[in-house]
Amino acid sequence: MASVVKEKRNALGQVTFCKYHKYWVRFEYDERGNKTYYENSDGEWAKWEYDANGIETYYENSHGVIYDKRGQTKTDARS
């Protein structure tokens, strides 16, 4: 991978923005430090949601992939 030209981090030390020579990526996190959003300069993106225990309950990306575990009990949630 190309070397980093610019990088930003949040108070928890997590990367929130990274720029390479012709490419960039951006991340967002919730108050618990869970990654909630990603996007890049090619237009790709992904988003995540978590329950009160920090367990991932929803994932979706720009390629149409969706994993939705919201509203499921622990016994019927699938990985």
C-alpha positions in Angstrom: 0.0 0.0 0.0 1.1 3.6 -0.7 2.7 5.6 2.1 0.4 7.8 4.2 0.5 11.5 3.3 -1.9 12.7 6.0 -3.6 11.0 9.0 -6.0 12.2 11.6 -7.0 10.4 14.8 -9.7 10.9 17.4 -9.2 11.1 21.2 -9.1 7.3 21.5 -6.3 7.1 19.0 -8.5 5.6 16.2 -7.8 6.7 12.6 -10.6 9.0 11.4 -9.0 10.1 8.1 -6.1 8.9 6.1 -4.8 10.3 2.8 -2.5 8.7 0.5 -1.2 10.3 -2.7 -4.3 9.8 -4.8 -6.6 8.0 -2.4 -8.3 8.7 1.0 -10.3 6.8 3.6 -12.5 8.2 6.4 -13.9 6.4 9.5 -16.5 7.4 12.1 -16.9 5.7 15.5 -19.6 5.8 18.2 -18.9 6.9 21.8 -17.8 3.4 22.7 -15.2 3.3 20.0 -17.1 1.0 17.6 -16.6 1.7 13.9 -19.9 3.1 12.5 -19.0 4.4 9.1 -16.3 4.0 6.4 -15.9 5.6 3.1 -13.1 6.0 0.5 -12.3 8.3 -2.4 -13.6 5.6 -4.8 -17.1 6.0 -3.5 -17.2 2.8 -1.5 -18.8 2.9 2.0 -19.9 0.7 4.8 -21.9 1.3 8.0 -22.3 -0.6 11.2 -24.8 -0.5 14.1 -24.4 -2.1 17.5 -26.6 -2.9 20.5 -26.2 -1.6 24.0 -23.6 -4.4 24.7 -21.5 -3.4 21.7 -22.5 -6.4 19.6 -22.8 -5.7 15.9 -26.5 -5.8 14.9 -26.4 -4.3 11.4 -23.9 -4.0 8.5 -24.4 -2.6 5.1 -22.0 -1.6 2.3 -22.0 0.1 -1.1 -21.9 -3.2 -2.9 -25.3 -4.1 -1.6 -24.3 -6.5 1.2 -26.5 -6.3 4.2 -26.4 -8.2 7.5 -29.4 -7.3 9.7 -29.6 -8.9 13.1 -31.7 -6.1 14.7 -34.7 -7.3 16.6 -33.4 -10.9 16.8 -32.9 -12.6 20.2 -29.5 -13.9 21.1 -30.5 -17.5 20.4 -31.7 -16.9 16.8 -29.0 -14.3 15.7 -26.8 -15.7 13.0 -23.1 -14.8 12.5 
